[in-house]
Structure formats: structure tokens, C-alpha cells
Amino acid sequence: MLDRSCIEAIDPLLEILDGKWTLSLLLELFVGTKRFGELRRRLHPISPKTLTDRLRVLEEKGIITRTLYPGVPLHVEYELTDRGRNLQPIFAAMWAWVQENGISAEPGAEDMA
């Protein structure tokens, strides 16, 4: 059984994953390294500001790295750190749970169908 200390320990992780675009962004990066423009196209209609904000938070938390390549044209690539890649089993477990249990807005709603 989970106790309060467990909940308190995972709260910072939930704060990282919070946000409309964060999960989609991470799923894109699970596939591999992406440039900023590629992420924008893949996550359309995300705004550049929102994407930049989400990327900054993930970088600050050590989930992704940002690599700047000088030259013409200048480009930036983002990839998951080991810490970020370690989130994959959590996503896989959530996917397995949904496959096994379904998801609905209200508990028991699937029984009414």
C-alpha cells in the first residue's frame, strides 16, 4: 500500500509531466533526437513559445539535453538523457493499464455501455 511519503516523493515527477504538450513531446523524443522545427511540425498546433517553455523545463530537470550546432543555418537538437529514457517503462506501464482496464471519465461508466 502506498503511503503519504510515496505520494510526496512522486509529486515532483508529476509536476514535470504536467502540461498539455509534455507527454506528446516526450513521446516524440522516445523515438530519437529531434530538431526544434521537427518537433514543431510533429506537435502542430503547438506554439513556438509553448514548445520552448516545455523544452526548457525538461532541460532544467535533466530529462533532455539541448545541443546547439553553430553554422549556417544554426540548428538545435534535443534528445533524452538517461534520466529521460528511464521514463519509458512508466509510459509503458500506463499504456498496459489502459489496455487492461480501459479509461473513462467516471468509474464504472464502461460497465453501463
Contacts in CASP RR format, 6 or more apart in sequence:
PFRMAT RR
TARGET T0000
AUTHOR 0000-0000-0000
METHOD contacts of the structure
MODEL  1
MLDRSCIEAIDPLLEILDGKWTLSLLLELFVGTKRFGELRRRLHPISPKT
LTDRLRVLEEKGIITRTLYPGVPLHVEYELTDRGRNLQPIFAAMWAWVQE
NGISAEPGAEDMA
16 22 0 8 1.000
16 57 0 8 1.000
16 58 0 8 1.000
16 61 0 8 1.000
16 63 0 8 1.000
17 23 0 8 1.000
17 26 0 8 1.000
19 54 0 8 1.000
20 50 0 8 1.000
21 43 0 8 1.000
21 46 0 8 1.000
21 50 0 8 1.000
21 51 0 8 1.000
21 54 0 8 1.000
22 54 0 8 1.000
22 57 0 8 1.000
22 58 0 8 1.000
23 91 0 8 1.000
24 43 0 8 1.000
25 39 0 8 1.000
25 43 0 8 1.000
25 51 0 8 1.000
25 54 0 8 1.000
25 55 0 8 1.000
25 58 0 8 1.000
26 58 0 8 1.000
26 63 0 8 1.000
26 80 0 8 1.000
26 84 0 8 1.000
26 87 0 8 1.000
26 91 0 8 1.000
27 91 0 8 1.000
28 34 0 8 1.000
28 39 0 8 1.000
28 42 0 8 1.000
28 43 0 8 1.000
29 64 0 8 1.000
29 78 0 8 1.000
29 79 0 8 1.000
29 80 0 8 1.000
30 80 0 8 1.000
30 85 0 8 1.000
30 88 0 8 1.000
30 91 0 8 1.000
32 79 0 8 1.000
32 80 0 8 1.000
33 77 0 8 1.000
33 78 0 8 1.000
33 79 0 8 1.000
34 42 0 8 1.000
34 77 0 8 1.000
34 78 0 8 1.000
34 79 0 8 1.000
35 75 0 8 1.000
35 76 0 8 1.000
35 77 0 8 1.000
35 78 0 8 1.000
36 51 0 8 1.000
36 55 0 8 1.000
36 75 0 8 1.000
36 76 0 8 1.000
36 78 0 8 1.000
39 46 0 8 1.000
39 51 0 8 1.000
39 55 0 8 1.000
39 78 0 8 1.000
40 46 0 8 1.000
40 48 0 8 1.000
40 51 0 8 1.000
43 51 0 8 1.000
55 64 0 8 1.000
55 66 0 8 1.000
55 78 0 8 1.000
58 64 0 8 1.000
59 65 0 8 1.000
59 66 0 8 1.000
59 78 0 8 1.000
62 81 0 8 1.000
62 83 0 8 1.000
62 84 0 8 1.000
63 80 0 8 1.000
63 81 0 8 1.000
63 83 0 8 1.000
63 84 0 8 1.000
63 87 0 8 1.000
64 78 0 8 1.000
64 79 0 8 1.000
64 80 0 8 1.000
64 81 0 8 1.000
64 84 0 8 1.000
65 78 0 8 1.000
65 79 0 8 1.000
65 80 0 8 1.000
65 81 0 8 1.000
66 76 0 8 1.000
66 77 0 8 1.000
66 78 0 8 1.000
67 76 0 8 1.000
67 77 0 8 1.000
67 78 0 8 1.000
67 79 0 8 1.000
68 74 0 8 1.000
68 75 0 8 1.000
68 76 0 8 1.000
69 75 0 8 1.000
69 76 0 8 1.000
69 77 0 8 1.000
80 87 0 8 1.000
102 110 0 8 1.000
104 110 0 8 1.000
END
